[in-house]
Amino acid sequence: MLVGPGAKIRKLLGRFAKETGGAFAVVTAVLGIVLVALAGATVDFVQWQHMRNVAQSVADSASLAAATSSAEQDQEILDIAQGLLTSAAGGEGLAVTNATYNDESRLVQVRINGTYPTVFVALVGVGELPVNVVSVAERASPGSLEVALVLDNTWSMSDDDATGVTKIAALKSAASKLITTLFTGTSGGISASLVPYANYVNVGTENRYQPWIFVPADYDTTSAKVCETKTTKQQCVKGTPKTCTRVVDGVSETYDCTPNVCTDVTVPPYQSCSGGGTTKYRWYGCVRSRTTGTNRLTDQNIGDLYQGFLGTSRGCLNPILPLTDDANLLRTNINAMIVNSGSYRPLTYIPTGVLWGINTLSPTMPFTEGAEYDPENKQPHKALVLMTDGDNTLRFQASDGQHVALSTNVKTGATQKTQTDTDTQALCTYAKSNGIEIFTVAFGDLTAEANTLLSNCASSVDNYFLAQNADELEDAFDQIAKSLSVIRLVR
């Protein structure tokens, strides 16, 4: 009979047990302790890791809280950190061992140490495991923060969010609170701009004669009055009542589309006149995209002038507010945002919003309030907050720079929209190449394609926010404001 290796080992162990007697029992006991320690090591590790996570979370919260406060003395930083640690669940056995603020580097550092008393690995002589964490936050420097708020004021913003609040009302509230958070408790130096966008942006009629723009002269046209004698009139009777549905910038609406049945009837002779009116063409502050090369995707080559266009009514809504340190003025302009003017209900062209957000942060014309770009984005720290509630619904027309409707041909329209999305991404990439940090906020039920575009546009995954209702939008803007107030956790 063949004997396998397992049987041989059992035979040797049996012989060993007989020959060693009590010594084997001692070895077995020792091995048992080791095996128990090894089996329990996972439990000890999980508990130690939890304790370390608590310590890191408290340290991060403390450094951020201290950085956003006016505290400058080490004892003040220590008190903030100790208060958070005392109230933290699972903070037993931890202590704040170092809390400092360096005025020159503007860095807040919080260090927390402690020990986790082991249960199982103590059986093999390891009675405790050390917990040592550190968090460093960089406080915003005075005069170092410039923020462009690029906010959607298209017709779709008139729709209600999931809680019944109109989107534009929710946006006004969230953006106003963002401004309050940014400017509260600061020693000055923070500035922000407001760029409402839709089909186009409004650069402000006061800029008509600036060297970076060309606007044709206003003019009127008057037609001659023409009259003729008629002996018939059209009489119309409504047909069977009918209601139709249409979608304008993503908003569905119903309207009366009952057909009329009309016939000509003979009447006594009368005078019918037409014409004789005056049509006024005026500039409302609207500008097209530049058409030379890829200048529509950059703030450079300002010799290629922006083209203002005239209209008989508005083709853009609220004007851009350049960088300002007046928080009240910013809130006033935010709360004045509208989503339509008469029958003008604008659609969505995101590239124009991003471009003019960049223009307000740029040190060069059209707006010159921005400081020089810093590749490391520290002095100053420049940020752009892009918010939209939908897809691009327009395209760039190369012949004249207008933003026109996508083709109704499915294939052609899809190709045109892809180009608009590509232009949007190109502008985001250009902004980031100049050290501008981008935050994006998707408000409502956007398509997967639109969400991907906004996520890719953001400077990081943490800079992209998805808000379904007013509360979530406010929370997103609050997180952005706090992030900008501190700039970043260094480590």
Secondary structure, DSSP 8 states (H G I E B T S, - for coil): ----HHHHHHHHHHHHHHHHTHHHHHHHHHHHHHHHHHHHHHHHHHHHHHHHHHHHHHHHHHHHHHHHS---SHHHHHHHHHHHHHHSTT-TTEEEEEEEEETTTTEEEEEEEEEEE-SSGGGGT--EEEEEEEEEEE---TT-EEEEEEEE-SGGGGSB-TTS-BHHHHHHHHHHHHHHHHHTT--S-EEEEEEEESSS-B--GGGTT-TTEE----EEEE---EEEEEEEEEEEEE-S--EEEEEETTEEEEEE---EEEEEEEEEEEEEEE---EEEEEEEEEE----STTGGG-S--TTS-EEEEEESS-SS-SB-EEEES-HHHHHHHHHT--S-BTTB-----HHHHHHHHHHHHSSSSS---S----TTS-TTEEEEEEEESS---EEE-TTT--EEE--SSHHHHHHHHHHHHHHHHHHHHHHHHTTEEEEEEEESS--HHHHHHHHHHSSSGGGEEEESSHHHHHHHHHHHHHHHHH-EE--
